[in-house]
Amino acid sequence: MRASPLSEQHRGEIRLAVERALAQWLGAGPPREPAQVVQGLERVLLFLRQNGSPSRQAAHVTSLALAWGEQVVRAAGWAWMNVAEEGALNPGLVSPGGAHACLPVDVVTVLVMERKGSLVALYRRLVDGPLPPAAGEALVLIDG
């Protein structure tokens, strides 16, 4: 898996999806600190777990994942990148040093399906560490 820049169009689509998701899930109001937003998104995760399968809620899972990922970007300087095999598109997060990656849509899908795990815990891990050691030039995928 490799990381490459997302197009401006894709970055704009992520920004728009995040704005819509936060308005939908948390409502309007003054800007909140990333950790506060993640706490609110944790409640959304619990709601999704209780209300149907991830396949029927794919749009909600995706919006939750993008909103959560944006909080990691805001808090710890991770960046939205394309994290995929050659020629594919998969928006993911890459750590400031470029050694670690996280795929928010994949992670949130698993959290909903398995009905265990926490957005808050993963957020803290990505923001505060510790992260596993780098593996040369290969990305270390953080998935839970």
Secondary structure, DSSP 8 states (H G I E B T S, - for coil): -EEE---HHHHHHHHHHHHHHHHHHH-S-S---HHHHHHHHHHHHHHHHHSS-TTTTHHHHHHHHHHHHHHHHHHH--EEEEEESTT---EEEE-TTSSEEE-HHHHHHHHHHHT---HHHHHHHHHH------BTTB-EE---
